[in-house]
């Protein structure tokens, strides 16, 4: 039989082991609870971030809608009066043609043709501006633009050219060469032209900025020609559009962030961080996908693939 001393020692040992197990169980529970609290805190921070982003986007939408409303009336005046002036010019030409022809009259008719050409361009660009405003208003109201069968190659040529001339008129113009590789056999594509044109302009603007950055970092004696390649091709019921520039490229550590709203590497007054997120949203609305590959100081390529639903049957 065990003595009282041995019994006390055994009891203490059992109690110590029990307390040890309890402490270990409690420590595990504390660790588990800490992990759960950290996760809950992280989730809360993400929710807060999304709420702030949603508020910013909502405010931006209201601002865009307000601006669109303000400029809609002037655009309507431009379109209406340019159209009316074109009608007046036709009437003036008819009256002048009834007069005896002479050199002065020929010069007047030539001037009228020049004025007519200018008014037609004014009306064309006014109509385009009106389409952009309508798209902005529709977007701010949560509506959807109208899908139409579009000549994608023609749309690309038109808006790349527009983006280029806009850049050339800016404070920091550069000379850019264009490498057009457009598939002439490409199918008509179902697009919201006003929205897809924003993709073209935004991607071109990014490429121009990247090529300007690289150009400014080089020695004046270095040979470098900023070049933007635009490609289209159709394969396996998909139409693909590629924009590839030989600019500064995108570092790997930020490549995954560039589609986040308000993320920008530009100075505060030079970029909003909304260009590429808008591109992503529009591509998604067209049931397409956007892929980005880049190598620093070598190239950046944006690839947009549109699925079969967008092709004309």
Secondary structure as GFF3:
##gff-version 3
##sequence-region A 1 313
A	DSSP	alpha_helix	4	97	.	.	.	ID=ss1
A	DSSP	alpha_helix	103	140	.	.	.	ID=ss2
A	DSSP	beta_strand	148	150	.	.	.	ID=ss3
A	DSSP	alpha_helix	152	168	.	.	.	ID=ss4
A	DSSP	beta_strand	177	182	.	.	.	ID=ss5
A	DSSP	beta_strand	189	191	.	.	.	ID=ss6
A	DSSP	alpha_helix	193	217	.	.	.	ID=ss7
A	DSSP	beta_strand	227	235	.	.	.	ID=ss8
A	DSSP	beta_strand	238	245	.	.	.	ID=ss9
A	DSSP	alpha_helix	252	255	.	.	.	ID=ss10
A	DSSP	alpha_helix	275	285	.	.	.	ID=ss11
A	DSSP	beta_strand	288	295	.	.	.	ID=ss12
A	DSSP	beta_strand	299	306	.	.	.	ID=ss13
A	DSSP	three_ten_helix	308	310	.	.	.	ID=ss14
###
